[in-house]
Amino acid sequence: MTERYRRPHRRRVLALAAGVAGGISAPAVIAATTPITWKMATAWQKGAPGVDAAARRLADSIGALSGGRLIIQPFAAGELVVPDDLFDAVSAGTVEVGHGSSAAWRDRDPAFDFFSGVPFGLLGHEHTGWLRFGGGQGLWERAYQPFGILPFLAGSFGILAAGWFRDPIAGPDSVKGLVMRADGLSGEVWRRLGVKVVSLAGDDIVAAFSDGKIAAAQWLGPWSDHALALQRAAKNYYIPGFAGLGRTIELIVNRAAYQALPDDLQAVVGTAAKAAAAETYADFTYNNIAFLKMIIEAGVNVRSLPDALVHAAGVEAEAMLKEIAATSPVAGEAYDSFVAFRAGATAFAVHGDAEALRMRAATIGG
């Protein structure tokens, strides 16, 4: 959702930080009775399905739980900083809080990808388990520490789609040379499969289909895709995608600002983020179910990716993750921890989630 904004020079963000009051730069604890106002920059356009409301709910929750002692003012993408500069703005203290996804700032450290989700990664509830109890949170905090940022899980998009295709795809050979809108690690996997990957803002996808500039496009999932009217642009919808089994949403906080809070307000931020994580995941789960039904009713063919293509994508994805692991010590540790947890989750799912879904489908239908 961030492509429509151009990235200005990073010095502009640092220059803005110079004008911020000095209280953020040093962790002197603020008196418990002093009302505090923080600005929250978000990566989302105003009204973006799920995420815009999630950011505002989280801000409201912090205000309510703190009894009005910590007020969070949310701003949509571009109102304070453009999404590409959001991470740097929180790091510099230009804003105290950000709401987005770590995949958007992966160029600071490729290790960040493991905390938002990687191809053939973890489902939303599995990812939460890894972060909370499998060591992921500590690694996440280490990865962000050099930037003066403290991360909190704030939600999940749930199952994401592989995307919209003008024509059905039969296997790896049928996507070679295909022009497709994609981004992030999924875009890199498609590129390695021979796809010509292009970057487009979400609002430009339908027109690009109409003009013949693209033959396929990946966005998010049913709720967000329907909001862009992608069901009018192509009639073959492949879901799930290999890239987005449980992509996360995060709250990032300037570490010095956080440390300046009294202990009870620090606890409020963490508690509100945990509640937001569960509520936002539930919101996307409910609406993805509802909007996939609408997409089918619009005459779209909902399909699964061919097994041969999935296998080829898996080979490329695993090679790519090993490359990321080699980029830094924390990336290597995150990779090892993530892969070990994923192996356990996959083994459990054979007897747990997958078997439970098979039993349910056998009893009441798919």
C-alpha positions, 0 to 999 in steps of 0.5 A: 500500500505504500508505493504511491509515495516517493521516498525523499532523502533520509536527511529530511527525516533527521532534520525534522527530528532536530526540531523535536523537544528534547524529552524524547532523546533521554530516558528521564522518566516522566512524572506519572501525573503529567499528560503525555501526547504521542504522534502515531504515523501509519503506513496506511491510507485513510480508510484502508480495509482493516489496518486504518481502523486497527491503528485508530483502535489501538490508539484509542485503547492506549488512551482509555487504558491509561485513563487519558494520561497517554494520548496517541494521535494517529495520522494516515500515510503521508499526513506526517511522513510518507510510509517509506520514511516511517521507520526512520521517523520513529527512530529519530524521534520525529514521531514517537509511534509507528503502525505498519509492517516490517517488510516495508523497512527490510532494507535497513536489515534483511533480518526484519523479514522474519518478523513480518513473515516470509514465503512458506512461513508461519500462519498467524497464530503460529507466528504469534507463538514463535514471537511470544514463546519461541524466542522471536520477540527477543530476536526482533528487539535485538534487530531493532535495537540499533535503530532505537526502536522497540517493536510490538506485534499488533495484528495479522493480515491472515491468509494472503492470496497469490494474486489475480491472473488474466489466464489460468496458470498450469505450472512453472513454465506458464509463468515465465515472462509473465508481467506481474505486479508484486513486491517484497520477498514474494516478488523476488520468488516470482522473479526467480521463477521467470516472472517479470515483476513490476511495481505498482500502487494498489490504485493503479492495478485495475487500470494496468490490467485494462491497458494490458500492462500486466497480466497478473497482480498480487496485493493482499487478501480477499478483503483488501483486494475486493476494496480495490475492485480487482474482481473486475480486472481478472477472473482467476484468483489464486489463494493461498499464496506462498508468501503470505501465510500470516503476515504481521502488523506491528507497532513500533515505539521510539525506545527513549520515549518508551523508557521515559514513561512510568512503568504502568504506562509502559505496561499499558502500551504492551497490553494494548498491543497484545489486545490489538493483535488478537482483535486485528487478526480476528477482523481480517479473519472475519472479513476475508471469509465474507469477501471471498464469498463476494468474490466468488459471487462476482464470477471469479474462479478461485483456484489453488496454485499448481503443485509443480509451481508451489514446489519450484517456488519452495526451492527458490524461497528456501535458497533466498532465506538462506541468503538472507540468513548470511547477511548479519548475525541477527539474521542468521539467529532469526533464521535458525530460530524461525526454521526450527519453530516452523518444523515443529509447527508443520509436524504438529499441523499434520495431526492438529490444524490440518487434520481438524480441518479435514475432519470438519470438511468431511462432516459438514462439507468444504 
